Amino acid sequence: MIDLLGLGYLGVFLLSFILNMLPFMSPSNLLLSGAVGVALPWMNPLLIGFLIALASSLAKLIHFYSVFFAGRALRISDSRLEGYRRRVGRIGPLLLFLAAASPIPDEPVVISLGLLRYSSARFFLFFFSGKILITTLGASAGSRVSLSLGNFLGSPIMVASSVILTVAATYLLVKIDLEDLTRRVLNKIRQKFSDDNP
């Protein structure tokens, strides 16, 4: 796959897209853009960052749509999803930006928002915004600093944590009615205060 880099900018895009299509196994895009910057120092780091961010965002959009449409088969009630959607509507952009712009695994956020049938346009916009920040920084640093290509793929710990977080987020969305749980906890807190203050 490294031979793709011989295709120049097109190769950078294709390599990034292929690697980001690997669920739970995709590399850190910071390291990827840095490694490309080291391997191809004659390329414009801003263009490297843009292409890797675009390829990564398109790959994750495919993951998002896969879960979006597969979520219907799980038969989660729309009334339950609506409560989650209202909450996520406020923090969704921030979650997407932080997941894309940091080394934390993307999959738990991508899969959760896909299950909630979050807006695909907003998904792409905020995810791409975070990715372009991190990939541009990585490509700029890579063109100045020697990074090891041996750190290309994610570590087993990152892969395992990504899988665990994704399974936990999916389980919470499918099996637990958080609206009902929140209501019960608030009722117990109110009851406790009313018992303490007769």
C-alpha positions as CSV (number, residue, x, y, z in Angstrom):
1,M,0.0,0.0,0.0
2,I,2.9,2.3,0.6
3,D,3.5,2.1,-3.2
4,L,0.4,4.3,-3.5
5,L,2.6,7.2,-2.4
6,G,4.3,6.9,-5.8
7,L,1.1,8.3,-7.3
8,G,1.7,11.7,-5.6
9,Y,-1.3,13.5,-4.2
10,L,-3.8,11.0,-5.6
11,G,-1.8,8.2,-3.8
12,V,-1.9,10.2,-0.5
13,F,-5.7,10.4,-0.9
14,L,-6.1,6.7,-1.8
15,L,-3.8,5.4,0.9
16,S,-5.6,7.5,3.6
17,F,-9.0,6.4,2.4
18,I,-8.1,2.7,2.4
19,L,-6.5,2.9,5.8
20,N,-9.4,4.8,7.3
21,M,-11.9,2.3,5.9
22,L,-10.4,-0.3,8.3
23,P,-12.8,-0.3,11.3
24,F,-11.0,0.0,14.6
25,M,-7.7,-0.5,12.9
26,S,-7.2,2.8,11.1
27,P,-4.0,4.7,12.0
28,S,-3.8,7.9,13.8
29,N,-4.3,10.5,11.1
30,L,-1.8,12.7,12.9
31,L,0.9,10.1,12.5
32,L,-0.3,9.3,8.9
33,S,0.0,12.9,7.8
34,G,3.3,13.3,9.6
35,A,4.7,10.1,8.0
36,V,3.6,11.2,4.6
37,G,5.2,14.6,5.2
38,V,8.5,12.8,6.1
39,A,8.2,10.4,3.1
40,L,7.3,13.1,0.6
41,P,8.9,16.3,1.9
42,W,8.5,18.0,-1.6
43,M,4.7,17.9,-1.2
44,N,2.8,20.9,0.1
45,P,1.9,20.0,3.8
46,L,-1.4,21.9,3.6
47,L,-2.5,19.9,0.6
48,I,-1.4,16.7,2.3
49,G,-3.4,17.6,5.4
50,F,-6.4,18.5,3.3
51,L,-6.3,15.2,1.3
52,I,-5.9,13.0,4.3
53,A,-8.7,14.9,6.2
54,L,-11.0,14.5,3.1
55,A,-10.2,10.8,2.6
56,S,-10.6,10.1,6.3
57,S,-13.9,12.0,6.5
58,L,-15.3,10.2,3.5
59,A,-14.3,6.8,4.9
60,K,-16.0,7.6,8.2
61,L,-19.1,8.9,6.4
62,I,-19.3,5.4,4.9
63,H,-19.1,3.9,8.3
64,F,-21.7,6.4,9.6
65,Y,-24.1,5.5,6.7
66,S,-23.6,1.7,7.3
67,V,-24.7,2.1,10.9
68,F,-27.4,4.6,10.0
69,F,-29.1,2.1,7.8
70,A,-28.3,-1.0,9.8
71,G,-29.7,0.7,12.9
72,R,-33.2,0.2,11.5
73,A,-32.7,-3.5,11.7
74,L,-32.1,-3.2,15.5
75,R,-35.7,-1.9,15.8
76,I,-34.8,0.8,18.3
77,S,-38.0,2.8,19.0
78,D,-38.1,6.2,17.4
79,S,-39.5,7.8,20.7
80,R,-36.4,6.6,22.5
81,L,-34.1,7.9,19.8
82,E,-35.8,11.3,19.7
83,G,-34.8,12.0,23.3
84,Y,-31.2,11.1,22.5
85,R,-31.3,13.1,19.3
86,R,-32.4,16.3,21.2
87,R,-29.5,15.9,23.7
88,V,-26.9,15.0,21.0
89,G,-28.1,17.9,18.8
90,R,-26.5,20.3,21.3
91,I,-23.2,18.5,21.9
92,G,-22.9,16.5,18.6
93,P,-20.8,19.1,16.8
94,L,-18.4,19.3,19.7
95,L,-18.2,15.5,20.1
96,L,-17.5,15.1,16.4
97,F,-14.8,17.9,16.3
98,L,-13.0,16.5,19.4
99,A,-13.1,12.9,18.1
100,A,-11.7,14.0,14.8
101,A,-9.1,16.4,16.1
102,S,-7.7,14.2,18.9
103,P,-6.0,10.8,19.0
104,I,-9.1,9.2,20.7
105,P,-10.8,6.5,18.6
106,D,-13.4,7.9,16.2
107,E,-15.6,4.8,16.0
108,P,-17.6,5.2,19.3
109,V,-18.7,8.7,18.2
110,V,-19.3,7.7,14.5
111,I,-21.3,4.6,15.4
112,S,-23.3,6.3,18.1
113,L,-24.3,9.2,15.8
114,G,-25.1,6.8,13.0
115,L,-27.5,4.8,15.3
116,L,-29.2,8.1,16.2
117,R,-29.6,9.0,12.5
118,Y,-27.7,12.3,13.1
119,S,-27.6,14.7,10.2
120,S,-25.1,13.4,7.7
121,A,-24.3,16.9,6.5
122,R,-23.5,18.1,10.0
123,F,-21.6,14.9,10.6
124,F,-19.3,15.5,7.6
125,L,-18.8,19.2,8.3
126,F,-17.7,18.9,11.9
127,F,-15.8,15.7,11.5
128,F,-13.9,17.2,8.5
129,S,-13.2,20.4,10.5
130,G,-11.5,18.5,13.3
131,K,-9.6,16.2,10.9
132,I,-8.2,19.0,8.8
133,L,-6.8,20.7,11.9
134,I,-5.0,17.6,13.1
135,T,-3.8,16.4,9.7
136,T,-2.4,19.8,8.7
137,L,-0.5,20.0,11.9
138,G,0.8,16.5,11.4
139,A,1.9,17.1,7.8
140,S,3.6,20.4,8.7
141,A,5.5,18.7,11.6
142,G,6.3,15.7,9.4
143,S,7.9,17.8,6.7
144,R,10.2,19.2,9.4
145,V,10.7,16.3,11.8
146,S,11.7,12.7,11.1
147,L,8.8,10.4,12.2
148,S,9.0,6.7,12.2
149,L,6.9,4.8,9.7
150,G,6.9,1.9,12.2
151,N,4.2,3.8,14.2
152,F,1.9,3.8,11.2
153,L,-0.9,1.6,12.5
154,G,-2.7,1.9,15.7
155,S,-1.5,0.0,18.8
156,P,-3.3,-3.1,20.0
157,I,-4.4,-1.1,23.1
158,M,-6.0,1.7,21.0
159,V,-7.8,-1.0,18.9
160,A,-9.1,-2.8,21.9
161,S,-10.2,0.4,23.7
162,S,-11.9,1.5,20.5
163,V,-13.8,-1.8,20.2
164,I,-14.8,-1.7,23.9
165,L,-16.0,1.9,23.8
166,T,-18.0,1.2,20.6
167,V,-19.7,-1.9,22.1
168,A,-20.5,-0.1,25.3
169,A,-22.0,2.9,23.5
170,T,-24.0,0.7,21.2
171,Y,-25.3,-1.4,24.1
172,L,-26.4,1.8,26.0
173,L,-28.3,3.1,23.0
174,V,-30.0,-0.2,22.2
175,K,-30.7,-1.8,25.6
176,I,-31.0,1.0,28.1
177,D,-33.8,3.6,28.1
178,L,-31.8,6.6,29.3
179,E,-34.8,8.8,29.4
180,D,-36.5,6.5,31.9
181,L,-33.3,6.0,33.9
182,T,-32.8,9.7,34.2
183,R,-36.4,10.2,35.3
184,R,-36.1,7.6,38.0
185,V,-32.8,9.0,39.3
186,L,-34.3,12.5,39.4
187,N,-37.4,11.3,41.2
188,K,-35.2,9.5,43.9
189,I,-33.2,12.7,44.4
190,R,-36.4,14.8,44.7
191,Q,-37.8,12.2,47.2
192,K,-34.6,12.2,49.2
193,F,-34.7,16.0,49.5
194,S,-38.4,16.1,50.4
195,D,-37.8,13.4,53.1
196,D,-34.9,15.4,54.5
197,N,-36.8,18.7,54.5
198,P,-40.3,17.9,55.9
